Structure formats: C-alpha cells, structure tokens
Amino acid sequence: MKEYTIAFAGNPNTGKSAWINVLSHSNFQVGNWAGVTVEKKEATLIWKQNMYHLIDLPGCYALDEGYNEERITTTYLKENHVDVIVNVVDATNLARNLLLTLYLRELQIPMVMLLNFMDEAEKQHIVIETQKIARRLQIPVLACSAFDKSCYARVKESIMAQVGKDVLYYPLLDEDLVKVYIRILELLEKAKPVSLSFTERQFHQLTLSLIYRKKEAIRQADSWGIHKETIEEMLQGYPIETIENTRFHVIDSLLKYVKQDVEKRYERSMKIDKILLHPIFALPIFFLFMLVFLVCIFHISKPWTNWINDMLQLYGGAFFSFVLQDFPLIRQLFVDGILAGLSGVLSFVPLMACLYIALGILEESGYMARIAFLLDRIMRQFHLSGKSFVALLMGFGCNVPAIYASKTLDGEGLKKRCALLVPFMSCGARLPVYSLFCAAFFPDKEIFVLVCLYGIGILVALVFGIILYHGDRKKEKDIFVLEVPPYRLPRLSIIWKKAKKEVQAYVKKACGIVLFAMCILWCFSYSPTQHIEDSLLAKGAKQVSFLFEPLGFGNRWECVASLPGGILAKETIVGYFSSLQSTQQKQEPVKLGWEDIKERTTTSISQTLFLSKEEPQEKDTSYIQNLWHDERRNLRAFSFLVYILLSVPCIMTLQALYHTYGKKVMLTSIVAMLVIPYIVSFCIFQFFYKQFVQANHRFSKHQSQKQ
C-alpha cells in the first residue's frame, strides 16, 4: 500500500475542513503544530488500495514567514513532501482568494483548485468561467460545494489524478521579465555543481525565488559562483515592488472571467441595510441585539446549568464517597476538591455553548462586518478602527483567538494596541464567576449587572487605548478597508461545529489546567492541617488581605485566596468557591438507591426541558451569600467582580500575546492588568461607599429633624 500526502490550503473559512470531512468520512485527528498553539488537523483516506493523508493547513492569505498561520503553512509546504495541494477557494470572493493561489502555484507542486460555495455564488448571480481560469493557471479548476454530494466523486477523482503527476507551471510574468527569467534559469543550469542532483522543478523554484530576491536563493546561487551583483544587474529596472505587483495584474486578468450582476447580488442586502445601518436607528438596533442575546443566553442555559451541577455533585459525590469511604483524606480530595471544582466549571458548559452560538450567528449572517463598519467612527475617537472592534468582540468568547485576529489589522502599532486591549474584554471563562455571584447577590438584576460589567470592560479598554496611542512614538494611522459580505441565512451545521470546537476547548481546559489548579489549591487549602481556615493558602491570603480592603473585598480572605488560581484559568475561581462550599457544609455522604437515582434524574430532566411546572432547583449559593452580611455586601461583591473582569487573564492568553507580539507586549499586559483593576475597583468601591454614607447621613438628619 502506497502512502500519499495531500495538503488542503486556502484562506480562513473557505471550507477546507468541511471538504476533508466529506472526502475521508471521518473526524479529524487533532493535535498542535510544534511550538505553537495553532491546531494541527489530519485525516486518513484509503482509496483504491492506497492511503492518503489529508492535511488541513492553517488558513492564511499568503505564504510568509511572519505570523503563526503563514509560517506553519509555508514551512510545511517547503520542508515536507507533498504530493498534491488542494487550494480551496471561496467562489463568492475570488479576488481575495487568488493571491494565495498564485503563491501556491509557484511552489511547483501538483495543484487542484476547488471553487467552493458555488451554490452561494449562484444565489448571488455570480458566473465563473472555470475552463478559462484553468487554462490560464494550468491547473484543474472544479466548481463545487461541500454541501452538494453529487460533487464528491468528481472532486476525489480530480485530486487523485494529480498524484504522481510531473507538473511544471511557467511563471505568470510580463513579457520582458519572462526574458530575464529565462536568462537566470539558463545561468543556473550552467553553474550547477555536477555532484548536485537538481530537478527541472527545483530549477524553476530557485529561479523564481531569485526573481523575488529571496535571501536563501541568493545564498544558494552565491555558493554556485553566481554572485548577488550578477542577479541585480539582470533585474536592473525591476524593483521588488514592481515584481510583486505582477501578481495583482494576473489577478485582475483572471477576474475578467467572473461575471456578476452587482445590483442583483446585493439587492437583498441593501434592503436590509436600509434598516440595520440606518443613520439614526442603527446603534439602538445594535445595542438591542446585544441585550437580547445576553437575555437569551442566560435564560436558555440556566436550567441546563443547574441540571449538570446537580448530576455531578449528587451522583459523583455519592459514587466517590462510597468507593473511597475507607480512605477519608483521598475521598475528601476527590469530593471536596476535584469533583466540587469541576462541577462548578462544567456546569457552565451550556452557558458557553449558547455564547458561542450567538457569536456564530452574528458572524455567519454577515452582521459582524456591519458592526465593524457601524462602530468605525466611534472607534476612531479612541485611535482604533472598526475592524479593531471585531477583534475585541471576539474577545467576549475567548481572548486567545481575538489576539490572533488582531493580526489582520493594518499597522504594527495598531495591532499591538488592539492585542493589549483584548484581555479587558470579558471572555466566556469569566462568565461563570459573574453568574455565581449574581445568583448570590443580584438574583433579580443579573442582566443589569452583566451589562454594567461588560460596559466597564469596554470603557476601560478604550481609555487604555488612548493612553497607549499617546505613549507610542510611531503614531500609525489605520486605513479602514472592509469587505462587507452579503447577508446570508446562518447555516446551523457550521455554527454548531464552531461552537462545538470552542466548547470542547473549554472542557479540555477544565479537565486539564483547572483540574491541575484545583489539586494545587486543595493541597494548599488543607496543609499543614486539614482545616481550611488554618491552611497555607488561608494564612497567605490573610497576610495580604489588607491590600484589598480599600477595594471592599479584602475583609474576606476567601476572595483573595481565589485570585492566584484565576491566573491559570478564570474557571478555577468558581471551582475554588464550590470546593469551599462543599467543605463548609460538612454533609454526610449521600447514599442513593437505584429508585432514588431514577426518580431524581427524571425530575431533573423534566425541569430542564421545561416539561415540569415546578421551577428547577437553583444552584446553591449559600456559601457565597454568607461572605458578607453588612449593608454594603452588594457593593463589595460588585467590586470583586470588577477586579476579576480586569485582572490578569489566563495563562493561555499571555502565551498567545508572547507568541504573537513578543515578551515586551506580554509584560506590558501583565503590568497593566495588575495596576488597572486595582485602581478601577478602588474608585468604584470608594465612590459608591461615600455616596452610601452621605445618603445615610442625610436620611438620619432628616429623621432627627422630623422628631
């Protein structure tokens, strides 16, 4: 059985993963590329007694050594043996996708171009002359859709037909530059050492690299006796900018084979935009959308959250209590530490799923791009752009992909500023903490408190953006260029896959980092004695609690003790309080029979699915409620949430900052998120505390006057 490697390359969101799934009829094997956090996806296909390894390369727009995605794709294609490149292209946006196609073609590897989303293109009245494009590029071009099963056999046959094929793609250059190309090629063929084995394909690769003045190619040519000055003399009158522009001339010539009725294509979108982008009503509609999304997220996820928590705490606790009843210390670790912590985190999986589904709807419908356009004028006041807001909005789901999304902005200064602002966006991992404290202190005002927290995060980020801009010596200005796609009906399958991927990452982190953190916290919480109040963590928290007293929550060491675990993952804070509650309640292990389990499960499911008239049991927050009993308890809780909102993000976010922008940017973020949350929480607590005191004073004075 022979083995072949087929690499799928293309711009982000062109359907590479979908095509690999339908061709291989299997799920991906997912890992990480060496040294980076970008996922490595691979599937295997056995066809006609041969094995094909289908590699899903990260989405990119060009072959470059700069950022993670481009570097991974470039390195893999140049350093590994690839039999066929499948270039997956968005047929609805050929202009943006063709640049990468030209880069891939220059590698001299057999290629197939898949014009994906042809069903969408037809709906948008786009007609593509595939045969003429194929003739010009010298590669097979297939019009297809990953959702059309009739295309699968034809696509598979075309890909397999390119395996083992000896191809030679001549450069797409202007007539005079082609003459220079031939001269350099002939010079290389004469200068090549006799002992060195070199194919015709490799000669053409090296020649084109010299045309583009690649350093490695110049060094290789120099080792053959062809000096840099010789190459420069041949290329005299052809600066690198002129040569690079030849690619765009080729793209313009290829776009002549694309016919479209612009008015018909955007007719529906323009009608919708008259409402959603109305000069007066656009912003109120946007904020109304956001409010509706928040309300729906909480109301839909709440019963499921309660059910998962009940199932884990009740049955998991009963199981481990029974199995480990002869090992009290280990039983305590599992029940009060690991299980209590994980149940506190995993019970919020429905909440996370709803959040990512909501973001997916915004993105897939085309409204996300409109948000960038709509808010560009506002963002300009803070020296950012509308595209910056899209990256920041992604931060509400997870800060890590939002940081990587900042790379699409123009200007290095703008990219770094946006990346530094992303951690102030309240990611989904912070949401369980808000939900827990809102249930305890703001049971009837959850949405209002959430809106306030999200608003504070955005406001602080924008103010910090102004400070960063004025502190930057190179004040680059971003040219706002945004492609606004037509509206489309969101495909639930795509949204579900994206949400599933993010939720799986959340669960993986919960079962990895959070589990590790909970074990460490539990050990420090019960050493050297088994009493949590006398533990090392409690003593350490009590020693530094005075620093947080001006913020309102320093009088409770439990709040201070939960902060270190939040650096590993914000979900750990929920797990820590759940563990404390489980310990403090000191309940005897629950012994359940099969009838009890059956009855409780049926009741819980019926309540969750809204089939029961009874309200589902609320998550137990008695321990959280007992943190404070004074009249300013709600203010203290809110100040704590603000500190969590603005404090140092999880370690994965810091890693993304380091990998993308270097140590300096990461350290800047750490310092900022140590200082800013303290200042903001201090101001909020002290301001409202004074208002509360003054109000009480006025009330007392009024009462005394009445008497």
HUVEN-V849736 format. One record per run of one state. SS is the DSSP state (A for helix, B for strand, O for the rest). FROM is the first residue (numbers start at 0). TO is the last residue. If there is no record, write none. Layout:
# HUVEN-V849736
SS	FROM	TO
SS	FROM	TO
This chain:
# HUVEN-V849736
O	0	1
B	2	9
O	10	14
A	15	23
O	24	27
B	28	31
O	32	37
B	38	46
O	47	48
B	49	55
O	56	66
A	67	78
O	79	82
B	83	89
A	90	104
O	105	109
B	110	115
O	116	116
A	117	122
O	123	124
B	125	127
O	128	128
A	129	136
O	137	138
B	139	142
O	143	147
A	148	161
O	162	173
A	174	190
O	191	198
A	199	210
O	211	213
A	214	222
O	223	226
A	227	233
O	234	238
A	239	256
B	257	259
O	260	260
A	261	264
O	265	265
A	266	275
O	276	280
A	281	322
O	323	326
A	327	345
O	346	347
A	348	364
O	365	365
A	366	373
O	374	374
A	375	379
O	380	384
A	385	393
O	394	397
A	398	407
O	408	410
A	411	421
O	422	426
A	427	440
O	441	444
A	445	470
O	471	490
A	491	524
O	525	530
A	531	533
O	534	534
A	535	543
O	544	544
A	545	548
O	549	555
A	556	567
O	568	569
A	570	584
O	585	592
A	593	607
O	608	620
A	621	624
O	625	631
A	632	645
O	646	649
A	650	660
O	661	661
A	662	705
O	706	706
